[in-house]
Each structure stands twice: as structure tokens, then as C-alpha cells.
Amino acid sequence: MRLILVGPPGAGKGTQATRLVAKHGIPQLSTGDMLRAAVAAGTPIGLQAKAVMDAGGLVSDDIVVGIIRDRIAEPDAQKGFILDGFPRTLAQAEALQEMLAGKGIGLDAVIELRVDQSKLVSRIINRAEETKAAGLPVRKDDDPEVFKQRLEAYNRDTAVVIPYYEGNGLLTVIDGMQPIDAVTAAIADVLSKLDESVEVR
């Protein structure tokens, strides 16, 4: 089972990915974590990434896709994986598709958690106010201005991967405004239909 979860910040991707990991025993692949692990392990691609980061540059799509290629070859990813936070751009989506095709594998599904973005902003503002009222520090991601910037970046760069995957017949849209357990159940329903179609083939 090879999945991508897409949706804006605050849509609940991390929560759902954690539940999928626990249920299916497949790893959640975060590009940030994979980059740090590759650099720490001193792999050839990790050394390339380190050189770029040490110079203050942004790691290229080729390097990130190379790190994903190495990671999905590891034993724990043989049953599948969940990509969260990647691809962030159309170029990354195309590079990922090409890399997987080169391995003779493909994605099983791309699940979009679709949400009302205006309500997301209100939710973050309320959460920040409640945190301040409790005398606790507000997480950087919960700062309303930071959140709005992340939302703008998502709409500008990442939302374009949705029609790309829709065109490939891989996209399923789930209402991310439902309660968390309802979203989990909707994802489980999508995946059970995938399993059935595999059995039919």
C-alpha cells in the first residue's frame, strides 16, 4: 500500500498518517526526517544533501527523490509507505512518478483531506488565544500569521499536485472537516476498496 496524503496545513494529515502506521505497519515517510537520517548515516545522497545545506542552499528535487528512493528500498517499506509533506510541487510529483516507474511500482492512492480554509484559520486563531489564556507559549505553527503564510505557500505551490493526481485517476477526496474518527473511517473505506480491486485483478 503506497499512499500520499495531501491537504493544507492543519487538515489533519499527521493524525491520520499516525493511525495508518499503527493499523497497517507501514512507515510514514517525512522528507525532513529522511534528510536528517541520510545526512547522519553519511549515505552518498545524504552527503550531497549535507553539502548543499552547509552552503545554505535548498536541497534539489533530485536529491529529495533520491533519498526517498533509498528509503523505500529498506525492509520496513516493502509492504508500502505513506508520504506526508511530499510532493510539494508539480515538478516533485512528476519526479516521484518517474522514480517509482523506474522501480516498476506505482502509487495505490492519493488521498486529499479537503477542508474549509477560512474555518482552519479561525480554528488556529482560537487555539492560539486559548494557549495564551492558559499562560502557555504558542507553538510557532499555531501563530496565526505563520499559519496564514504556510497556507498561502500550500495554495501557491502544492495545491497544483491535486489535479495532476486526479488526471492520473489516483485521487480520492475526503471531507477533512468531519470528526477525526469519521475521517479515519472514510480513509479505511477507500483502502478496503483498493484491496478489493487488487483481489479482483
Backbone as CSV, one residue per row, in Angstrom:
resi,resn,N_x,N_y,N_z,CA_x,CA_y,CA_z,C_x,C_y,C_z
1,MET,0.844,-1.183,0.000,0.000,0.000,0.000,0.890,1.248,0.000
2,ARG,0.874,1.949,-1.112,1.716,3.150,-1.249,0.801,4.366,-1.406
3,LEU,0.816,5.217,-0.388,-0.147,6.315,-0.308,0.526,7.670,-0.203
4,ILE,-0.181,8.683,-0.689,0.193,10.070,-0.414,-1.014,10.722,0.238
5,LEU,-0.768,11.460,1.324,-1.803,12.270,1.958,-1.542,13.720,1.589
6,VAL,-2.550,14.395,1.041,-2.391,15.808,0.699,-3.499,16.622,1.356
7,GLY,-3.201,17.887,1.530,-4.154,18.800,2.158,-3.377,19.919,2.813
8,PRO,-4.026,21.034,3.072,-3.324,22.178,3.647,-2.865,21.923,5.077
9,PRO,-1.974,22.753,5.592,-1.580,22.623,6.997,-2.817,22.729,7.878
10,GLY,-2.860,21.900,8.910,-4.000,21.931,9.809,-5.150,21.042,9.383
11,ALA,-5.007,20.332,8.243,-6.103,19.492,7.744,-6.194,18.152,8.475
12,GLY,-5.145,17.797,9.226,-5.176,16.545,9.985,-4.399,15.407,9.363
13,LYS,-3.507,15.719,8.411,-2.737,14.660,7.731,-1.875,13.875,8.720
14,GLY,-1.207,14.589,9.619,-0.311,13.929,10.575,-1.050,12.952,11.471
15,THR,-2.223,13.361,11.957,-3.039,12.494,12.818,-3.442,11.227,12.078
16,GLN,-3.911,11.389,10.837,-4.364,10.233,10.067,-3.194,9.332,9.675
17,ALA,-2.057,9.932,9.353,-0.876,9.133,8.995,-0.450,8.262,10.174
18,THR,-0.476,8.835,11.391,-0.096,8.078,12.586,-1.013,6.873,12.775
19,ARG,-2.309,7.067,12.529,-3.259,5.959,12.674,-3.040,4.885,11.610
20,LEU,-2.708,5.310,10.397,-2.451,4.354,9.317,-1.193,3.527,9.600
21,VAL,-0.182,4.183,10.145,1.063,3.482,10.508,0.753,2.387,11.528
22,ALA,-0.029,2.757,12.564,-0.354,1.800,13.628,-1.191,0.635,13.094
23,LYS,-2.113,0.930,12.185,-3.022,-0.108,11.685,-2.375,-1.038,10.664
24,HIS,-1.575,-0.458,9.759,-1.073,-1.243,8.624,0.409,-1.633,8.734
25,GLY,1.095,-1.077,9.725,2.502,-1.448,9.910,3.410,-1.010,8.782
26,ILE,3.058,0.127,8.150,3.919,0.687,7.110,4.444,2.032,7.591
27,PRO,5.641,2.436,7.158,6.217,3.671,7.684,5.633,4.936,7.068
28,GLN,5.582,5.978,7.873,5.240,7.316,7.388,6.561,7.987,7.014
29,LEU,6.684,8.421,5.786,7.935,8.998,5.316,7.832,10.520,5.274
30,SER,8.558,11.144,6.169,8.635,12.603,6.199,9.954,12.998,5.559
31,THR,9.903,13.878,4.567,11.140,14.228,3.859,12.163,14.851,4.814
32,GLY,11.691,15.652,5.775,12.611,16.258,6.736,13.345,15.207,7.543
33,ASP,12.596,14.221,8.054,13.203,13.140,8.844,14.160,12.320,7.992
34,MET,13.751,12.037,6.742,14.602,11.229,5.859,15.895,11.951,5.517
35,LEU,15.800,13.261,5.291,17.002,14.050,5.001,17.977,13.990,6.163
36,ARG,17.439,14.226,7.375,18.311,14.212,8.568,18.946,12.841,8.759
37,ALA,18.160,11.770,8.532,18.683,10.404,8.706,19.766,10.093,7.673
38,ALA,19.540,10.520,6.423,20.522,10.254,5.363,21.821,11.002,5.623
39,VAL,21.697,12.239,6.104,22.892,13.036,6.428,23.645,12.377,7.581
40,ALA,22.896,11.977,8.630,23.519,11.352,9.809,24.199,10.036,9.447
41,ALA,23.578,9.277,8.520,24.129,7.973,8.130,25.298,8.119,7.159
42,GLY,25.457,9.311,6.581,26.563,9.542,5.648,26.411,8.780,4.340
43,THR,25.156,8.538,3.916,24.943,7.861,2.634,25.399,8.795,1.508
44,PRO,25.681,8.243,0.316,26.129,9.114,-0.788,25.174,10.284,-1.040
45,ILE,23.870,9.987,-1.052,22.908,11.063,-1.314,22.797,11.995,-0.105
46,GLY,22.993,11.424,1.098,22.995,12.232,2.316,24.162,13.216,2.335
47,LEU,25.309,12.767,1.824,26.481,13.654,1.748,26.243,14.789,0.750
48,GLN,25.554,14.467,-0.344,25.194,15.522,-1.315,24.287,16.558,-0.662
49,ALA,23.294,16.052,0.074,22.341,16.950,0.746,23.061,17.815,1.771
50,LYS,23.982,17.213,2.519,24.715,17.948,3.565,25.531,19.080,2.948
51,ALA,26.164,18.791,1.816,26.981,19.814,1.150,26.122,21.012,0.746
52,VAL,24.929,20.722,0.224,24.017,21.791,-0.201,23.548,22.589,1.015
53,MET,23.139,21.867,2.086,22.622,22.542,3.279,23.704,23.350,3.980
54,ASP,24.920,22.792,4.021,26.033,23.520,4.659,26.343,24.816,3.921
55,ALA,26.076,24.817,2.616,26.328,26.019,1.809,25.145,26.993,1.881
56,GLY,24.101,26.584,2.644,22.943,27.464,2.801,21.938,27.363,1.666
57,GLY,22.081,26.322,0.826,21.171,26.174,-0.314,19.975,25.300,0.014
58,LEU,19.019,25.258,-0.920,17.861,24.388,-0.788,18.161,23.063,-1.493
59,VAL,17.834,21.978,-0.836,18.087,20.658,-1.409,17.202,20.475,-2.645
60,SER,17.810,20.040,-3.745,17.080,19.928,-5.012,16.089,18.766,-4.990
61,ASP,15.142,18.827,-5.930,14.164,17.742,-6.060,14.863,16.415,-6.329
62,ASP,15.916,16.439,-7.144,16.631,15.198,-7.475,17.180,14.528,-6.217
63,ILE,17.734,15.345,-5.323,18.299,14.793,-4.084,17.189,14.238,-3.194
64,VAL,16.097,14.996,-3.053,14.987,14.529,-2.205,14.410,13.229,-2.753
65,VAL,14.189,13.161,-4.065,13.647,11.937,-4.667,14.641,10.788,-4.503
66,GLY,15.930,11.087,-4.588,16.958,10.065,-4.372,16.914,9.515,-2.956
67,ILE,16.666,10.390,-1.994,16.562,9.959,-0.594,15.319,9.083,-0.406
68,ILE,14.221,9.465,-1.057,13.005,8.638,-0.986,13.264,7.275,-1.633
69,ARG,13.966,7.288,-2.776,14.285,6.025,-3.468,15.065,5.088,-2.542
70,ASP,16.072,5.625,-1.860,16.865,4.803,-0.937,16.003,4.311,0.226
71,ARG,15.150,5.205,0.730,14.353,4.860,1.929,13.334,3.767,1.635
72,ILE,12.672,3.832,0.474,11.629,2.833,0.208,12.220,1.472,-0.168
73,ALA,13.538,1.428,-0.336,14.192,0.141,-0.588,14.475,-0.600,0.719
74,GLU,14.293,0.084,1.865,14.572,-0.544,3.163,13.468,-1.545,3.517
75,PRO,13.822,-2.558,4.347,12.887,-3.663,4.618,11.515,-3.225,5.144
76,ASP,11.470,-2.208,6.016,10.187,-1.845,6.630,9.222,-1.196,5.635
77,ALA,9.734,-0.787,4.462,8.868,-0.140,3.465,8.448,-1.096,2.351
78,GLN,8.771,-2.377,2.512,8.453,-3.325,1.432,6.943,-3.551,1.280
79,LYS,6.211,-3.412,2.394,4.746,-3.572,2.322,4.055,-2.283,1.873
80,GLY,4.829,-1.202,1.845,4.265,0.078,1.438,4.750,1.216,2.319
81,PHE,4.196,2.397,2.075,4.611,3.584,2.820,3.565,4.676,2.655
82,ILE,3.654,5.661,3.526,2.779,6.836,3.456,3.674,8.052,3.298
83,LEU,3.471,8.811,2.253,4.224,10.051,2.054,3.393,11.220,2.572
84,ASP,3.989,11.978,3.472,3.317,13.122,4.080,4.246,14.322,3.921
85,GLY,3.778,15.361,3.249,4.626,16.535,3.056,5.442,16.477,1.772
86,PHE,5.199,15.486,0.956,5.872,15.348,-0.331,4.940,14.562,-1.247
87,PRO,4.805,14.923,-2.505,5.444,16.059,-3.187,4.782,17.393,-2.846
88,ARG,5.611,18.441,-2.829,5.118,19.787,-2.530,4.889,20.612,-3.788
89,THR,5.408,20.134,-4.911,5.257,20.873,-6.172,4.964,19.887,-7.299
90,LEU,4.516,20.418,-8.431,4.241,19.571,-9.588,5.517,18.889,-10.078
91,ALA,6.633,19.618,-10.071,7.913,19.033,-10.508,8.291,17.840,-9.628
92,GLN,8.044,17.959,-8.308,8.351,16.853,-7.400,7.426,15.667,-7.661
93,ALA,6.141,15.950,-7.951,5.188,14.872,-8.242,5.624,14.096,-9.486
94,GLU,6.063,14.829,-10.505,6.500,14.172,-11.744,7.786,13.376,-11.526
95,ALA,8.711,13.938,-10.729,9.974,13.238,-10.451,9.721,11.968,-9.637
96,LEU,8.784,12.050,-8.696,8.436,10.880,-7.880,7.833,9.794,-8.760
97,GLN,6.928,10.184,-9.644,6.271,9.224,-10.542,7.305,8.503,-11.412
98,GLU,8.245,9.275,-11.928,9.293,8.703,-12.797,10.169,7.726,-12.019
99,MET,10.522,8.116,-10.775,11.368,7.252,-9.947,10.659,5.939,-9.619
100,LEU,9.380,6.019,-9.240,8.627,4.802,-8.913,8.468,3.912,-10.147
101,ALA,8.192,4.532,-11.301,8.058,3.766,-12.544,9.355,3.027,-12.857
102,GLY,10.488,3.681,-12.567,11.786,3.054,-12.792,12.001,1.831,-11.920
103,LYS,11.290,1.778,-10.787,11.370,0.620,-9.887,10.287,-0.413,-10.205
104,GLY,9.426,-0.063,-11.188,8.351,-0.980,-11.547,7.208,-0.990,-10.550
105,ILE,7.060,0.096,-9.783,5.964,0.186,-8.818,5.225,1.510,-9.032
106,GLY,4.086,1.628,-8.403,3.323,2.867,-8.525,2.608,3.178,-7.233
107,LEU,1.960,4.317,-7.188,1.157,4.694,-6.035,-0.183,3.963,-6.106
108,ASP,-0.722,3.613,-4.950,-2.050,2.992,-4.905,-3.141,4.050,-4.797
109,ALA,-2.859,5.115,-4.059,-3.882,6.153,-3.883,-3.240,7.452,-3.397
110,VAL,-3.906,8.536,-3.769,-3.576,9.859,-3.235,-4.862,10.346,-2.570
111,ILE,-4.794,10.564,-1.263,-5.989,10.956,-0.510,-5.870,12.419,-0.106
112,GLU,-6.819,13.217,-0.602,-6.849,14.636,-0.248,-7.830,14.841,0.897
113,LEU,-7.347,15.443,1.983,-8.231,15.852,3.071,-8.664,17.282,2.750
114,ARG,-9.879,17.413,2.223,-10.354,18.725,1.773,-11.038,19.446,2.935
115,VAL,-10.650,20.684,3.149,-11.160,21.438,4.295,-11.574,22.842,3.884
116,ASP,-12.372,23.467,4.732,-12.757,24.865,4.559,-11.630,25.709,5.159
117,GLN,-10.836,26.331,4.287,-9.635,27.014,4.766,-9.947,28.198,5.682
118,SER,-11.079,28.876,5.463,-11.412,30.008,6.333,-11.674,29.520,7.757
119,LYS,-12.275,28.325,7.865,-12.528,27.763,9.198,-11.228,27.283,9.841
120,LEU,-10.298,26.824,9.014,-8.992,26.408,9.545,-8.295,27.577,10.226
121,VAL,-8.300,28.734,9.555,-7.638,29.921,10.117,-8.302,30.291,11.439
122,SER,-9.635,30.267,11.478,-10.352,30.589,12.720,-9.984,29.604,13.827
123,ARG,-9.860,28.329,13.452,-9.511,27.297,14.430,-8.129,27.563,15.030
124,ILE,-7.183,27.939,14.162,-5.817,28.212,14.638,-5.803,29.450,15.538
125,ILE,-6.540,30.495,15.142,-6.602,31.719,15.955,-7.174,31.396,17.332
126,ASN,-8.251,30.629,17.368,-8.868,30.253,18.649,-7.909,29.444,19.509
127,ARG,-7.194,28.497,18.842,-6.258,27.648,19.591,-5.127,28.486,20.176
128,ALA,-4.644,29.457,19.388,-3.570,30.330,19.882,-4.052,31.172,21.068
129,GLU,-5.285,31.682,20.980,-5.829,32.507,22.062,-6.023,31.682,23.335
130,GLU,-6.494,30.447,23.168,-6.683,29.567,24.328,-5.338,29.237,24.980
131,THR,-4.315,29.023,24.147,-2.981,28.710,24.667,-2.421,29.891,25.456
132,LYS,-2.570,31.089,24.876,-2.098,32.297,25.586,-2.848,32.497,26.897
133,ALA,-4.177,32.297,26.869,-5.010,32.482,28.070,-4.590,31.521,29.184
134,ALA,-4.087,30.349,28.778,-3.637,29.360,29.765,-2.223,29.658,30.260
135,GLY,-1.642,30.741,29.713,-0.290,31.129,30.132,0.803,30.268,29.534
136,LEU,0.477,29.600,28.428,1.458,28.722,27.774,1.996,29.387,26.514
137,PRO,3.222,29.017,26.105,3.760,29.588,24.864,3.031,29.027,23.648
138,VAL,2.781,29.870,22.659,2.116,29.446,21.429,3.140,28.799,20.500
139,ARG,2.829,27.588,20.030,3.728,26.925,19.078,3.856,27.789,17.834
140,LYS,5.042,27.739,17.226,5.273,28.549,16.034,4.222,28.267,14.956
141,ASP,3.887,26.970,14.773,2.912,26.600,13.748,1.506,27.104,14.066
142,ASP,1.264,27.426,15.338,-0.056,27.913,15.733,-0.138,29.431,15.762
143,ASP,0.951,30.096,15.404,0.884,31.548,15.274,0.051,31.848,14.023
144,PRO,-1.042,32.602,14.180,-1.945,32.815,13.036,-1.252,33.379,11.797
145,GLU,-0.292,34.297,11.982,0.380,34.876,10.814,1.261,33.845,10.123
146,VAL,1.970,33.050,10.924,2.816,31.983,10.358,1.930,30.973,9.628
147,PHE,0.789,30.641,10.248,-0.127,29.672,9.642,-0.651,30.187,8.303
148,LYS,-1.011,31.470,8.263,-1.523,32.051,7.005,-0.462,31.981,5.906
149,GLN,0.807,32.217,6.275,1.896,32.133,5.290,2.038,30.700,4.768
150,ARG,1.925,29.722,5.676,2.030,28.314,5.265,0.866,27.945,4.351
151,LEU,-0.310,28.484,4.649,-1.495,28.224,3.832,-1.326,28.818,2.435
152,GLU,-0.778,30.043,2.387,-0.532,30.685,1.083,0.462,29.874,0.262
153,ALA,1.525,29.387,0.927,2.535,28.586,0.225,1.907,27.295,-0.312
154,TYR,1.031,26.685,0.490,0.353,25.458,0.045,-0.497,25.747,-1.193
155,ASN,-1.292,26.811,-1.141,-2.183,27.132,-2.264,-1.400,27.516,-3.523
156,ARG,-0.255,28.128,-3.326,0.559,28.569,-4.470,1.313,27.401,-5.108
157,ASP,1.920,26.548,-4.265,2.853,25.544,-4.781,2.298,24.119,-4.805
158,THR,1.633,23.734,-3.719,1.296,22.320,-3.535,-0.068,21.945,-4.085
159,ALA,-1.037,22.854,-4.014,-2.395,22.512,-4.465,-2.414,22.055,-5.928
160,VAL,-1.395,22.454,-6.703,-1.367,22.070,-8.127,-1.134,20.573,-8.329
161,VAL,-0.661,19.859,-7.306,-0.462,18.411,-7.482,-1.807,17.679,-7.465
162,ILE,-2.846,18.328,-6.931,-4.149,17.662,-6.822,-4.747,17.355,-8.201
163,PRO,-4.851,18.347,-9.120,-5.347,17.997,-10.454,-4.434,17.025,-11.204
164,TYR,-3.133,17.061,-10.906,-2.194,16.120,-11.534,-2.579,14.681,-11.168
165,TYR,-2.811,14.437,-9.877,-3.164,13.083,-9.448,-4.599,12.725,-9.831
166,GLU,-5.451,13.732,-9.900,-6.821,13.481,-10.357,-6.796,12.998,-11.813
167,GLY,-5.945,13.640,-12.615,-5.801,13.254,-14.016,-5.244,11.851,-14.185
168,ASN,-4.464,11.397,-13.183,-3.902,10.038,-13.228,-4.868,8.990,-12.675
169,GLY,-6.045,9.466,-12.216,-7.022,8.535,-11.660,-6.673,8.020,-10.276
170,LEU,-5.778,8.720,-9.578,-5.327,8.244,-8.268,-5.997,8.969,-7.096
171,LEU,-6.637,10.097,-7.376,-7.107,10.967,-6.294,-8.461,10.540,-5.723
172,THR,-8.523,10.520,-4.398,-9.798,10.382,-3.679,-9.893,11.549,-2.707
173,VAL,-11.033,12.226,-2.704,-11.238,13.377,-1.820,-12.083,12.957,-0.628
174,ILE,-11.607,13.325,0.563,-12.341,13.048,1.805,-12.576,14.369,2.526
175,ASP,-13.756,14.512,3.099,-14.093,15.726,3.836,-13.311,15.763,5.143
176,GLY,-12.298,16.624,5.188,-11.449,16.727,6.366,-12.054,17.527,7.500
177,MET,-13.250,18.098,7.281,-13.910,18.863,8.336,-14.731,17.957,9.255
178,GLN,-14.843,16.677,8.904,-15.557,15.726,9.759,-14.765,15.488,11.042
179,PRO,-15.403,14.906,12.071,-14.643,14.493,13.260,-13.508,13.546,12.871
180,ILE,-12.457,13.537,13.667,-11.249,12.752,13.346,-11.588,11.279,13.078
181,ASP,-12.435,10.679,13.931,-12.753,9.257,13.748,-13.513,9.010,12.451
182,ALA,-14.336,9.980,12.043,-15.082,9.840,10.784,-14.134,9.900,9.591
183,VAL,-13.122,10.755,9.677,-12.115,10.828,8.605,-11.355,9.502,8.531
184,THR,-10.975,8.973,9.697,-10.272,7.680,9.746,-11.105,6.586,9.089
185,ALA,-12.412,6.571,9.397,-13.309,5.554,8.824,-13.424,5.721,7.313
186,ALA,-13.473,6.970,6.837,-13.581,7.223,5.391,-12.319,6.750,4.671
187,ILE,-11.163,6.980,5.278,-9.899,6.517,4.681,-9.875,4.985,4.645
188,ALA,-10.315,4.361,5.736,-10.343,2.890,5.795,-11.241,2.327,4.698
189,ASP,-12.346,3.014,4.428,-13.269,2.576,3.374,-12.597,2.647,1.998
190,VAL,-11.863,3.733,1.758,-11.130,3.886,0.486,-10.116,2.759,0.324
191,LEU,-9.380,2.467,1.393,-8.323,1.459,1.313,-8.903,0.049,1.165
192,SER,-10.064,-0.205,1.784,-10.666,-1.534,1.644,-11.117,-1.755,0.200
193,LYS,-11.594,-0.699,-0.450,-11.992,-0.826,-1.863,-10.767,-1.068,-2.746
194,LEU,-9.639,-0.458,-2.372,-8.385,-0.708,-3.108,-8.007,-2.179,-3.012
195,ASP,-8.096,-2.722,-1.769,-7.749,-4.134,-1.559,-8.643,-5.037,-2.399
196,GLU,-9.941,-4.694,-2.457,-10.893,-5.500,-3.236,-10.543,-5.471,-4.726
197,SER,-10.161,-4.303,-5.224,-9.843,-4.196,-6.651,-8.583,-4.981,-6.988
198,VAL,-7.634,-5.020,-6.030,-6.407,-5.805,-6.243,-6.753,-7.294,-6.308
199,GLU,-7.665,-7.734,-5.394,-8.051,-9.148,-5.371,-8.765,-9.548,-6.663
200,VAL,-9.598,-8.627,-7.189,-10.326,-8.899,-8.439,-9.362,-9.074,-9.593
201,ARG,-8.324,-8.198,-9.627,-7.337,-8.301,-10.712,-6.546,-9.594,-10.585
